[in-house]
């Protein structure tokens, strides 16, 4: 229950559905988002009741306030699983999305690239049409999660990504015992085509000392070398290559996102309500690169911070100093009366 709430519900579903929750009008999509969250929390309240009775009752009470429901979660019948609602294909897509996103995040961390900095693309080699189709259906979700413009697929990695293989001696020792050394030597001589077949099929028939053996993926460790301008990470048969080349446009968009973050924090620190519309004044002494980013992405900034106006002015009276990366700019917010 704890893993589900933390990893699947909070860090995945709720975080990726924030814009659905924040929409002003009650659309069908917004209602579906809330109903899904309500169903999950209601069931979690029942499941956690035996080990956290007081908190479970508090949660259940808040979820059912004003409804025709049992007085306490401890007086409810435990929800029964409805197997007709299980969608295995959807679960596989979500797992792929999470794994690809996790690899991309690890590469960002490796290269010290903030998630707010947009990147152009990620490259995903696919071993079969089914995987390509599954990833394609969650491409928008992945792009939003790791902040890239699009995903490119490779049907054959042998000519683009350079891979190397080494024996998993711990696993080989369990399977082959005294033949460990001979099998390990054969693994190190696998050709690119043999390695590709092992990845696609999950197993490969090889000859070792005159005997045919079947190698499995868990008996080898496959690594992918970084390409110029790319960072590469692997999780089992899944490989992700992240394009870390920054164009001027991408840099400007990254600055715009950083500015949005600081302005949102300033809204919060100023005690503004979510629905408050504002005017934003920025000091004209701001660095030229930041000014260029504001001019290029002004519409995006205004929409995100709910600003009717966003202007550079000669002087900012009683403003706050916003700092990010190597930039500083004075800013002042003013609520627009309606």
N, C-alpha and C positions, 0 to 999 in steps of 0.2 A: 504494500500500500504506500509506504513512504517513497519507494523508488518511482512508482507511478505518479504520485503527486508532484514530486520534485522534477523528475526528468521529462515525463511525458506531458503532464498537465500544465505545470507552472513554467518551466523553462522552454517548452515547445509550443503547446497549443495557445496558452494565454498570451505569451509574448508575441507570437506571430499573428494573433487575432486582435491586437490592440487597436488597429485602425477600424476594424469592424465594430468594436465596442464604442469607439469615440465618435462615430458618425452621428451627426446632429439629429436627423430624422429616423424614425423607427421603421427601417426597411425590413423586408423579409430576411435578408442576409444577417442583419444585426440581431433580429429576434432569434434566428437559428443559432447564432453564436452564443447568446445568453442562455438559451434553452439547453444547449449542449453542456455548457459550463455548470448550469444548475443541476442537470441530471448526474454529472460526474461528482459534484460535491455532495449531493444528497446520498449517493451510494457510498462515497468515501466515509461520510458521517456514520453510516450503519456499520461499515467494515471496521472502523477504528473504535467503535463504541466499547468493545470488551477491554481494550488496553488503554484508552483515553476517554473514560466515560463522561467526565465533566465537559471537556472541550468538545467532544462529539455532540453532546446535548446542546451546548451553546451554539454550535454551527448549525445544527438541525433547526433549532428555534429561529434563528435568523433567516434561514432559507424558507421556512414555512409560515412565517409571520403573516397573519391575515388570510391564511388559507384554511380550508377544511382538512386538517391533518391531525395525526395523533399528537397528544400532549407532549410526548417525549420520544426521542429516537429509540429508547429502550422498550417502548411499547409498540414498535412497528414490526412488521414481518420483513425478514431479510429479503432483499431483492433477488430474484432468480435470473440467471443468465438466459438471454434470448439468443440462441445460436443462429437464428435466421438473420440477425443483424451483423454477424461477423463477415467482414469483407477481406479475405486473405490478400487479394491483389492490392487493395488500398494499404493494408498493413505493410506489404513488401515495398510499396512506393515510398511510404513514410520512413521506413527503415533506411532505404537508399538515400533519401533526402537528408536524413540525420547524419549518416555516415559521410556523405560527400561534404556536407556543411562542416562537420567536425574536422575533416582533413583540410579543408580550405582555411578554417580558423587557425589550425595549427601552423599552416604555412604563413599566414598573416603574422602570427606571433613570432615565428622564426625570423621574419624579415622586418619586424617592428613596424608593421603597417596597420594603423588603426582601422577598425571596421567602418568608421565614418568616411574613410578615404575610398571612393569608388575605384574599381579596377575594371578593365575592359572585358575579360573573359576567363573562363576556366575550361580546360580541355579534359574530357572524360573518355578514355578508351573503353569501348564496350565490346564484350566478348560474344554477344548474340543479339538478335533483333528484339528479343523480349526485354532485355535489360535496357536497350535504347528506348523502347516504347515506354517502359515504366519511368525512367528518368525524365523523358520528355514531358510526361504528364505533370511532373512536379518541378519543372524547370523554373517557372516564375517564382515559386516558393523558395527554391534554393538561391536564385539570384537575389531576391529580397533579403534573405537571411545573411548571405556573405557579401552583399553589396557589390555584385558584378553585373555587367551589362547583359551578357548572354553566355550560354554553354555551347561548346562545340564538341561534336562526337567524332571519335576515330574508330573505324571498324577494324583496323589492323594496326597494332602498335609497333610492329617489328621494324618499320622504316622510319618512325618518328621518335619514339621514346627508346632510349638505350637501357636495357635491363640486364641485370646480373643475377646469378643464383648461387646460393651456397647451401650446404647440407644443414638440416636441423638435427644435429648429432644426438641431442637428447631423445628425440622421437625415433631416430634411426636405431639407436641402441636398444630401445624397447622392442622394436620390430625385427631387426636383423641380427642382433647379438654379435657374434664373432665376425660376421660379414660386413660390419659397420664400415670399415676402412675402404673396402672394395666398392660398396654402394656409394659412399661419399665421393670417391674419386670419379665414378660414373656421372654423378649429379653435376660435378663441376665441369664436365665436358658437354653438357646439354647444349644443343644448337638453338638458335632463335626460334626455328620452326617447332622444335620439340618443346621448348618452353611455352610457346604460344598454345600448343595443343594441350599441354598440362593445365594451363590456366582455363582454357575453354571447357575441357572435359572433366577436369578435377582429378584425372589420373593419366598415367602414361606407362606403356609397356616398354621396358628396356632390357637389354641383355647384360648380365653381369657374370663373368667367369663361366660363360657357356650356358647360363640359366636365365630364363625369362622371368623378370620380376615386374610387379606393378607398383610404380611410384604414385604417391598421393600428395596433394597440396600441402598437407600438414607436415610432410617429411622434408620440405624445402623452405628456404627463406628467399623470397624474391624482392630485389631492390631495384629502384629506378633512378637513374642519374639525372641530376638537374640539367636543364637545357639553358643556353644563354637567354636571359630575360624571363626565365620561367623558374618556378620552384615546384618540386614534385614530391608527393607523399603517397604512400601505399598502405592499404588495409586489406590484407588477404589478396583476393583477386581484383579488388577495386583500386584503381589508380586515379589520382587527380593531379593535374598540372595547372598551376596558377600563373597567369600572365601578370608580372609585377612591373611592367613598363608603364610609367606615368607620363601621359601627354599633358600639355598645358591646360586643356579643357578638363581633364580628370582632376588635376591639381586645384583648379578653380572650384570645381564642384565639391571637392573635399573641404576647401576653406569655407564654402557656403554652408556645408553641413555642420562644421565646427561652430560657425557663427550662430546658426540656429540653436545648437545645443546651449551656447552661453546665453543667448537671449531668452530661451525657455527657462533656464535657471534664474535669470534676472527677474522674469515674470513671477516665478514662484517666490523668490526672496522678497519681492515687492508686495506680496500678498494679493496678487491679482486673481480673479476668478477665471475659470476655464473659458467662459463665454465672453469675457471682456475683450473688446476690440481696442487696438492701440495704434499710436503713432511712434515710430522709432527714429531717433536722431543719432547719427554717427558722426564723429569728428572728422572733418575733411583732411586732417593731418594723418589719417590712417595710411599705411603703406599702399603703394600703387597696386601691388598684386592683390591685396584684399579688396581694394576699390573695384578692380577689374572683375573679381569674383562676384561682388554684389551687383554690378551692372549686368553681368551675364546670367545670374541666377536670382535676380531680384524677385521675380514672380514666385519662385519656389520658397524663398525666405519669407515673403509676406504671407503666403498661404499657411506655412508651418507655424508661424508665431502669431497668426491672426492680426496682422498689421495692415491698416488701411494705407499708411504711408511709410516709406523707408527712404530717408534722405541723408545726404552728407551736408553738414552745416559747419560754418567757420568756427563756432564755439559751442561746446556742450556744457550747459550750466547744471551743476549738481548731478553730474552723471557718474556712472560706475565705469571702472576700467575693466574691459574684457580682455583676458589673456588666453592665448592658445598657440601652440607651436612656438614660432619666433615672433608672433604678432601681438600688438597691443592696440586697443582702440577704445576711446571713451564713448559711452552710449547712454542715452536717456530715453525712458519710456513714458508715454503719456496716454492715459485712458481716454478714448474718444466717447463722448456722451452720445447716447442714442435717443 
